[in-house]
Amino acid sequence: MSKIVFKAGEATVFSEGKDVTAAMPEILIGAVDGPVGAAFANMMAQTKGHTAMFAVRDINQMVRPATMMVPKVTLKDSLNIELFGGVVQAGVADGITDAVIEGIIPKELVNELCIVALLWVDPGCAKEANLDKADLYKNNYEAIKLALKRALNDEPSIDELIANRDKIKHCMWEDSWDQK
């Protein structure tokens, strides 16, 4: 059994001025015979608007570790579903493969581990007139690798979180609110 039982990670990668192509994966990686494996198996059932699918590089090219992709938001139309199962899936699958090549994920553990990846697809993405699919791919590629690295290295550390407690505020929270 893998020594990696349950690790969590996240990352946000975006391109300035291109909000709809932002990538924000939240991942769990762990042993197939542990809690992540159980969660992975339970996600095989479909939920309307949250279609789970394996990360594949192309037909008959499922990545290792096996990865279940699930959208964070309800995908209401075929265009966003197509982006999720196309461009986003390609970026995620290539990022995971390269994470193995680069040693972020130990190659000898790829068949003992699985990944659950919650992935962001901006609901307005498919309607964006000038959608840059290459940018959407790049952001998902970079973000999944960064989320995996952070998960497997336990980043950020508790010391970093404590040191930044009063220095960093959530970007979506009002700066003027000074109460704790």
C-alpha positions in Angstrom: 0.0 0.0 0.0 1.1 3.5 -0.7 2.3 5.7 2.2 0.2 8.5 0.7 -3.1 7.9 2.3 -4.9 11.3 2.1 -3.4 14.6 0.8 -5.3 17.7 -0.2 -4.2 20.5 -2.4 -5.5 23.5 -4.4 -4.2 26.1 -6.7 -5.5 29.1 -8.7 -4.0 30.1 -12.0 -5.4 32.8 -14.2 -4.4 35.1 -17.0 -4.8 38.8 -16.4 -7.9 40.1 -18.1 -9.2 36.6 -19.0 -11.4 35.7 -16.0 -13.3 33.0 -17.8 -10.2 30.9 -18.4 -9.2 30.8 -14.7 -8.4 27.3 -13.3 -9.0 26.5 -9.6 -8.6 22.8 -8.9 -9.1 21.3 -5.5 -7.7 17.8 -5.3 -7.4 14.8 -3.1 -4.7 12.3 -3.8 -4.3 9.0 -1.9 -4.2 5.3 -1.9 -6.8 3.4 -4.0 -7.5 1.2 -0.9 -7.9 4.2 1.4 -10.4 7.0 1.9 -9.6 8.7 -1.4 -10.1 5.5 -3.2 -13.5 5.0 -1.6 -14.5 8.6 -2.5 -13.2 7.9 -6.1 -15.4 4.8 -6.4 -18.4 6.5 -5.0 -18.1 9.2 -7.7 -18.8 6.8 -10.4 -22.5 7.6 -10.2 -23.6 10.6 -12.2 -25.4 13.7 -10.8 -27.3 16.0 -13.1 -25.1 19.0 -14.0 -22.0 17.5 -12.3 -20.9 14.9 -14.7 -17.9 13.1 -13.3 -15.4 11.7 -15.8 -11.9 10.1 -15.9 -9.1 12.4 -17.0 -7.9 11.0 -20.3 -5.3 12.4 -22.6 -7.2 11.1 -25.6 -9.3 8.1 -26.5 -7.9 5.0 -24.7 -5.3 7.1 -22.9 -6.6 7.3 -19.3 -4.0 9.0 -17.0 -2.2 7.3 -14.1 -2.9 7.8 -11.3 -6.5 7.3 -12.2 -8.2 10.7 -11.9 -11.9 11.5 -11.4 -12.8 15.0 -12.7 -15.9 16.7 -11.3 -17.0 20.2 -12.1 -17.5 22.6 -9.1 -20.4 24.3 -10.7 -23.5 22.9 -12.5 -22.8 22.6 -16.2 -26.1 23.6 -17.8 -25.3 23.5 -21.5 -23.6 21.3 -24.0 -21.0 24.0 -24.8 -19.6 24.1 -21.2 -19.8 20.3 -21.0 -17.8 20.1 -24.2 -15.2 22.5 -22.8 -15.0 20.5 -19.5 -14.6 17.2 -21.4 -12.3 18.7 -24.0 -10.0 21.6 -23.3 -10.1 21.4 -19.5 -9.8 17.6 -19.5 -6.8 17.8 -21.8 -5.0 20.3 -19.7 -5.6 18.3 -16.5 -4.6 15.0 -18.1 -1.4 16.4 -19.6 -0.6 18.2 -16.3 -1.0 14.9 -14.3 1.2 13.0 -16.8 3.9 15.7 -16.7 3.7 15.7 -12.8 4.7 12.0 -13.0 7.4 12.7 -15.6 8.8 15.6 -13.4 8.7 13.4 -10.2 6.0 15.4 -8.4 4.1 12.1 -8.3 6.3 9.1 -7.7 6.2 6.9 -10.9 6.3 3.7 -8.8 3.1 4.7 -7.1 0.9 5.6 -10.0 -1.2 2.4 -9.9 -1.5 2.6 -6.1 -2.9 6.1 -6.0 -6.0 7.9 -7.3 -7.0 11.5 -7.6 -10.3 13.3 -7.1 -10.2 16.7 -8.8 -12.9 19.3 -8.4 -12.5 21.7 -11.3 -13.8 25.2 -12.1 -15.5 26.0 -15.4 -16.7 29.5 -15.4 -20.5 29.4 -16.3 -19.9 32.1 -18.9 -17.0 30.4 -20.5 -18.7 29.0 -23.5 -20.5 32.2 -24.2 -17.3 34.3 -24.2 -17.0 35.7 -27.7 -13.2 35.7 -27.7 -12.6 32.5 -25.6 -8.9 31.6 -25.7 -9.0 27.8 -25.5 -5.2 27.7 -25.4 -5.2 29.9 -22.3 -7.9 27.7 -20.7 -5.8 24.6 -21.4 -2.6 26.3 -20.1 -4.2 27.4 -16.8 -5.7 24.0 -16.1 -2.4 22.3 -16.9 -0.4 24.6 -14.6 -3.0 24.6 -11.8 -3.3 20.8 -11.5 0.4 20.4 -11.3 0.7 23.1 -8.7 -2.2 21.6 -6.7 -0.5 18.2 -6.8 2.8 19.6 -5.7 1.2 21.5 -2.8 -0.8 18.4 -1.7 2.2 16.1 -1.7 4.4 18.7 0.0 1.8 19.7 2.6 1.7 23.3 1.4 1.1 25.8 2.7 2.6 24.7 6.0 0.8 25.6 9.2 3.7 27.9 10.0 3.2 29.9 6.8 -0.6 30.1 7.5 0.1 31.4 11.0 2.7 33.9 9.8 0.3 35.2 7.1 -2.8 35.2 9.4 -3.0 39.0 9.7 -1.2 39.8 6.4 -3.4 38.1 3.8 -7.1 38.5 3.4 -9.3 36.5 1.0 -9.4 38.3 -2.3 -13.2 38.2 -2.5 -13.6 39.7 1.0 -14.0 43.4 1.7 -10.7 45.0 2.5 -12.4 47.6 4.7 -13.7 44.9 7.1 -11.2 44.9 10.0 -13.1 42.8 12.6 -12.0 39.3 13.5 
